[in-house]
């Protein structure tokens, strides 16, 4: 695996000031940020994500919190994954959806669904007041190879997911969906669909971002086994049950 100092491009990395941790209450966090942002294209990002980085719009970062190492980058080993009984039920429940793979773009229907999702699922989280510009910067702006997965049913958009294509897989960036369909586990269906897409593309991994043992909103990632975690600068089989 290429290490940061071996990436063949002149990137610099800085550490942010402390800010409130998004995952564990009453803790502060810091991030290591790759700059300048315009140099982080698909080739460069492919190396960064192998080193535990993630992106949000043009912002590419990884946690750098001193003694705390709660955030573990994880990825699903695509060819070894098999859906369990519950996941097979989710696939069956959502089999009527159609999916289109589209280039990132602003769509008023997508934005309205995003606003509703944030208001009902993440009220008070900060993103529930995002305007059009903030939404576009977060979910449309990209310098890497990115796609929108648009899930429709009854001629209506029910879920949208942003993914990146990197050298050794796909990376799940963000997903939002119709809260009225929560009982159908759309988030689970989305990840299963991405795993299947990665399998069809012949790439070995689906990157799922950070697993945080003490964060309820990150708990869903333990459903997709086998997982690998980026621990001590190396990817290894990672059992979330042990955390």
Number of C-alpha atoms within 10 A of each C-alpha: 10 11 11 15 10 9 14 10 11 9 16 13 14 11 15 15 10 13 11 12 13 12 19 15 10 8 13 15 18 18 19 18 22 22 17 14 15 10 16 23 15 18 15 17 25 21 21 22 21 23 20 23 21 24 22 15 19 22 18 21 23 23 22 17 19 8 6 11 11 17 23 19 25 27 31 24 22 23 15 10 16 14 14 12 9 11 17 13 15 21 20 12 15 15 11 12 16 14 16 12 14 12 13 18 13 15 10 10 11 17 19 11 19 21 19 17 20 20 17 13 16 12 13 11 11 10 15 17 14 15 11 14 10 13 18 18 14 18 23 22 17 22 15 19 16 23 19 21 21 20 21 16 14 9 9 11 18 22 25 23 21 21 23 22 19 24 17 17 23 26 24 20 19 15 19 22 25 17 19 10 11 11 9 16 17 23 17 18 20 23 18 20 15 20 27 16 16 22 18 9 11 13 19 19 23 28 28 21 24 21 22 21 19 14 14 10 11 16 13 11 20 17 14 21 20 18 26 21 24 19 17 7 12 12 18 14 16 19 13 19 7 6 9
